[in-house]
Amino acid sequence: MTAPDIHAITARRVHNLPDEWRPCIYECIDRDLGFALTGAVPIGIYSRGPRKGRPKWPPRRDLQRVVITTDEVRQTQIQWENETGKCCRCGGSGDQVKSVGVKDGTVHRTYRTCIGCEGSGKALHLRFEVQS
């Protein structure tokens, strides 16, 4: 399982965007204030070539830019963890991406133990509940 895109989920929730809406550009306005995401509903998927499997985006003039605050992102993280019981940093796998590289046209990722759940995959509030 991969980690959820909490920023995209937040943008869809706060700005009432369709479930298919996805960001293609992420900008950090200020770590304390928030983020700007630019995106749209993809118009298809590339079927061949170097972008095979990736979404096709509409023209740049048709993309929508939205701003979300750090507090809204944190609220979404808490809500997602409460609904799923899983850590939002790793999606419940216990591992998070450490680095990404490309060699010979192939994407390679290395992983480390998730710092949010310490490898348990459980949401923080669930790790400290007493098991009966």
C-alpha positions in Angstrom: 0.0 0.0 0.0 1.2 3.5 -0.8 0.7 6.6 1.3 -2.3 8.7 0.5 -1.8 12.0 -1.1 -3.1 14.0 1.9 -2.6 17.3 0.1 -4.8 16.2 -2.8 -7.4 14.9 -0.4 -7.4 18.2 1.5 -7.7 20.2 -1.7 -10.7 18.2 -2.9 -12.4 18.4 0.5 -11.8 22.1 1.2 -12.6 23.3 -2.4 -15.4 20.9 -3.1 -13.5 19.4 -6.1 -14.5 16.1 -7.8 -13.0 12.9 -6.6 -11.2 12.5 -10.0 -9.3 15.9 -9.5 -5.6 15.4 -9.1 -2.8 17.9 -8.6 0.1 18.0 -11.1 2.0 20.9 -9.5 2.7 21.3 -5.8 4.1 24.5 -4.3 4.9 25.2 -0.7 3.9 28.8 0.0 5.1 28.7 3.6 5.6 25.7 5.9 3.5 27.4 8.5 0.8 28.9 6.2 0.1 26.3 3.5 0.4 25.1 0.0 -0.8 25.9 -3.5 -1.8 22.9 -5.8 -2.5 23.2 -9.5 -4.4 20.4 -11.1 -7.4 19.2 -12.9 -9.4 16.0 -13.8 -7.0 14.1 -16.1 -8.3 13.8 -19.7 -6.8 10.4 -20.2 -3.8 8.2 -19.7 -0.8 7.9 -22.0 -0.8 4.5 -23.7 2.7 4.4 -25.1 6.0 6.3 -25.1 8.1 7.5 -22.1 5.0 8.7 -20.2 3.1 5.5 -20.6 0.7 5.0 -17.7 0.8 8.6 -16.6 -2.2 10.9 -16.7 -2.7 13.3 -19.6 -3.5 16.8 -18.4 -5.6 19.4 -20.1 -3.9 22.6 -21.4 -2.3 24.7 -18.7 -4.9 27.4 -19.1 -7.6 24.9 -18.0 -5.7 23.8 -14.8 -7.1 25.1 -11.5 -4.9 26.5 -8.7 -6.1 26.1 -5.1 -4.6 27.0 -1.8 -4.8 24.9 1.3 -3.5 25.7 4.8 -1.3 23.7 7.0 -4.1 23.4 9.5 -6.4 22.0 6.9 -3.8 19.4 5.9 -3.4 18.3 9.5 -7.1 18.0 9.9 -7.3 15.8 6.9 -4.5 13.6 8.2 -6.3 13.1 11.5 -9.6 12.4 9.7 -8.0 9.9 7.3 -6.2 8.1 10.2 -9.5 7.9 12.2 -11.4 6.5 9.3 -8.8 3.9 8.3 -6.8 3.2 11.5 -3.6 3.4 9.4 -0.7 5.8 9.5 -1.1 8.5 6.9 2.7 8.8 6.3 3.1 5.2 5.0 -0.5 4.2 4.2 -0.2 1.4 6.7 2.8 -0.4 5.2 5.2 0.6 7.9 7.7 1.8 5.3 8.1 5.2 3.7 10.1 6.3 0.6 13.7 7.4 1.5 14.9 8.3 -2.0 13.9 8.1 -5.6 16.2 7.8 -8.6 16.1 6.9 -12.3 18.7 4.6 -13.9 18.4 3.4 -17.5 14.8 4.8 -17.7 13.6 2.8 -14.7 12.5 4.4 -11.4 14.2 3.0 -8.3 13.0 3.7 -4.8 14.6 3.0 -1.5 12.6 2.7 1.7 13.1 3.2 5.4 11.0 2.5 8.5 8.2 5.0 8.7 8.9 7.8 11.2 5.2 8.4 11.9 4.3 4.9 13.1 7.8 3.4 13.8 7.0 0.6 11.4 3.7 -0.6 12.9 1.5 0.8 10.1 -1.0 1.9 12.7 -2.3 5.5 13.3 -0.5 7.2 16.1 -3.6 7.3 18.4 -4.1 3.5 17.9 -0.5 2.5 18.8 -0.9 3.8 22.4 -4.3 2.3 23.1 -4.2 -0.5 25.7 -5.1 -3.9 24.2 -7.7 -5.8 26.3 
